[in-house]
Amino acid sequence: MLPIVIALFAPIVAQGSADVSRTVDRLTECRAIAADGDRLACFDRLAARIAAARTSGDLLVLDRRQVVERKRQRFGLANPPSDVFGGGEADRATEVSRLDTTIRMAKPAGPYGRWNLELANGSVWQSVDTLPFPPKASAPIALRTATLGGFRASIAGGRTFLVKRLR
């Protein structure tokens, strides 16, 4: 899988931050140069700038798989990193709106038929709606985003119920 290249260039006036931020985009312009020597010189010049920006920490390269996994881990928390990349196409391509896992352990959460559900990924969720049955360990559970910022869960393909993430 190809990595997502995120250009997070520090605004350093001496280096011309507007010019530096276009360095990655200019790589495609090098491909259009017909003369081999000139094209190679263009690639070498830009590769050196990219390497320097990466070494200095001004350029960050992330693997799409790692980004999606991180978003899965944060799914349901109060401040999810939903727009890590500024809300653009990269964010839409790595959006996590559903999580399929299994229940590791279920404990009653006080009165009214609520349950704390510890999932295989380590997250802990609490049912907001009353569950008429005790959830079973190792049962499959699907969590998805709901309207108004909430979350719904379904155990083993059953009816959905409201949940909130505790940790």
Residue, then its C-alpha position, 0 to 999 in steps of 0.5 A: m500500500l502506498p504511503i500518504v505523503i503529508a507536507l507539514f512544512a514549518p513556516i520558515v521565511a528564510q527558506g521560502s515556505a511557500d516554495v518549499s511546500r510545493t516541492v512534493d508537487r513539483l516532482t510530477e513536473c520533473r517527469a515532463i522534462a524530455a532531456d534525461g540529464d535535465r530530468l535527473a537533475c530536477f529529481d535530484r534537486l527535489a529529492a535533496r529538498i525532500a530529504a532535508a525537510r524530512t530530516s528536519g521534521d518539516l515533512l511527515v510521511l504516514d502510511r495509510r494503514q497506520v492512519v486507519e489503525r490509529k483512527r480505529q483505536r480512537f473511534g468513539l472517543a470525545n476528540p477523534p482525529s477526524d480531520v488529521f489532514g485538514g479535512g480533505e480527500a486524505d481524511r475521507a480516504t482514511e475515515v473510520s465510521r464502523l468498527d467490527t470486533t468481538i466482546r472480550m467481557a461484559k459486566p452489568a453497569g448498574p441498574y436499568g439493564r446497562w452493560n459495560l462491554e470490553l472489546a477485543n481491541g481494548s476499548v470499553w463501551q457502555s450501553v445507553d439503551t437497556l439490553p434485554f439480554p446479557p451480552k456474551a463474551s466472544a460474540p461479534i459486535a459492530l459499532r458505527t457512527a450514528t446521527l448527532g455524533g452518537f454511536r450505535a452497536s449491534i451484537a451478532g447482527g441483532r437490533t442496534f442500541l446506543v452506546k458510549r465509549l468509556r475508554 
